[in-house]
Amino acid sequence: SSLSSLFDSLLISLIEEELMTELSRSVQETTSSSCESIGEVDRF
């Protein structure tokens, strides 16, 4: 049973890593797009 719990924790850490990667990527996209719109405002 220790093997299955080890597998569970490994799976959870993999899922968390994937989620964090997706989250940071979407945050970067949001930040860059808002920076672009701010830059457009500064131009005028």
GUKEKE-996822 format. One record per residue (C-alpha): x, y, z. Coordinates in steps of 0.001 Angstrom, whole numbers, padded with zeros to 6 digits. Each point is the difference from the previous one (the first is absolute). Example, Ala and Ser with C-alpha at 12.3 -4.5 7.8 and 13.67 -1.06 7.14 Angstrom:
% GUKEKE-996822
+---------+---------+---------+
:    east :   north :      up :
+---------+---------+---------+
:  012300 : -004500 :  007800 :
:  001370 :  003440 : -000660 :
+---------+---------+---------+
END
This chain:
% GUKEKE-996822
+---------+---------+---------+
:    east :   north :      up :
+---------+---------+---------+
:  000000 :  000000 :  000000 :
:  002968 :  002311 :  000530 :
:  000761 : -000369 : -003699 :
: -003466 :  001238 : -000978 :
:  000227 :  002983 :  002375 :
:  003417 :  000814 : -001465 :
: -001516 : -000155 : -003479 :
: -002869 :  002228 :  001150 :
:  002332 :  002658 :  001365 :
:  002115 : -000146 : -003165 :
: -003119 :  000421 : -002134 :
: -001180 :  002907 :  002151 :
:  003360 :  001768 : -000280 :
: -000034 : -000466 : -003783 :
: -003511 :  001448 : -000223 :
:  000936 :  002916 :  002237 :
:  003077 :  000721 : -002138 :
: -002151 : -000043 : -003149 :
: -002542 :  002304 :  001612 :
:  002677 :  002432 :  001158 :
:  001519 :  000043 : -003496 :
: -003380 :  000762 : -001556 :
: -000752 :  002610 :  002640 :
:  003299 :  001844 : -000415 :
: -000345 : -000102 : -003781 :
: -003470 :  001543 :  000104 :
:  001184 :  002616 :  002496 :
:  002886 :  000926 : -002315 :
: -002386 :  000309 : -002956 :
: -002363 :  002175 :  002030 :
:  002854 :  002188 :  001233 :
:  001498 :  000470 : -003469 :
: -003369 :  000817 : -001559 :
: -000830 :  002543 :  002706 :
:  003469 :  001525 : -000401 :
: -000667 :  000345 : -003732 :
: -003316 :  001755 :  000591 :
:  001665 :  002308 :  002535 :
:  002677 :  000776 : -002579 :
: -002691 :  000864 : -002540 :
: -001570 :  002380 :  002504 :
:  003378 :  001630 :  000661 :
:  000488 :  000593 : -003708 :
: -003032 :  002276 : -000228 :
+---------+---------+---------+
END
